[in-house]
Amino acid sequence: MKIKDLITSAAGVFMPRNCSVCGKPLDLDEKFLCRHCLMNMPRTHYEEIPFNAFDQLMAGKVPVERCASYFFYHKSDPYASILHDTKYRNMPTLGRWLAERATREMLSSHFFDGIDAIVPVPLHYTKLASRGYNQSQYLAEGISRAIGIPVIKALKATQEHSTQTHKDAAERMLNTQGMYAASRRHCRGLDGKHLLIVDDVVTTGSTLLACATALKAAIPTAKLSLFTLAAAQLE
């Protein structure tokens, strides 16, 4: 057994490594998720579907080149724990790892072709201070690791909004209006560039729409695409 494996095994005695989805102990060669849960992940395959449900959600609202999500999200599904872990349980590295994995899986679809920069959906500074990290930043870093495209903080959250969890589509839309703005300093040199906006999950699309609208207002010549780690069942 390699020294690294011995250390991992010993650490597992004091800090057990369990699958984020099913909770079973992980093997030494497994990371965050067990093989079974990875294999059975409810993939959307949106990147392979022309005018998929995510595209349809954004159609007519803001000009978007293409949209994709990695897996389907259901509140009652065990895979929902991935989002809870990355967002609320201090495991943003799970999101970064899974985003990198998702990107490598999706390379053959050419979804990421032509992307010039990755823009994470921002958190307001008060929420960032409370949580300690922005999960969307970690997702963007995972994508960047896979394809070598820079992450640019071209957006900023101008106001803190209340949680979206228990709001309907109309309430979510109102809750995000005027919440985001482009960062002039970070938007320099992005004219005509293709930007990928990244968030953890898409439900009604209100957050992504607000972010895309803010970027388009600041950089009219920019092309925009959207990626989320998860998607509510949109069909």
Salt bridges, closest charged atoms under 4 A:
ASP27 OD2 - ARG35 NH2 2.68
ASP29 OD2 - ARG35 NH1 3.07
GLU30 OE2 - ARG35 NH2 3.59
GLU47 OE2 - ARG43 NH2 3.07
GLU48 OE1 - HIS45 ND1 3.89
ASP85 OD1 - ARG89 NH1 2.89
GLU100 OE2 - ARG104 NH2 2.88
GLU105 OE1 - ARG43 NE 3.27
GLU105 OE2 - ARG101 NE 3.60
ASP113 OD2 - HIS110 ND1 2.88
GLU141 OE1 - ARG96 NH1 3.22
ASP200 OD2 - LYS87 NZ 3.60
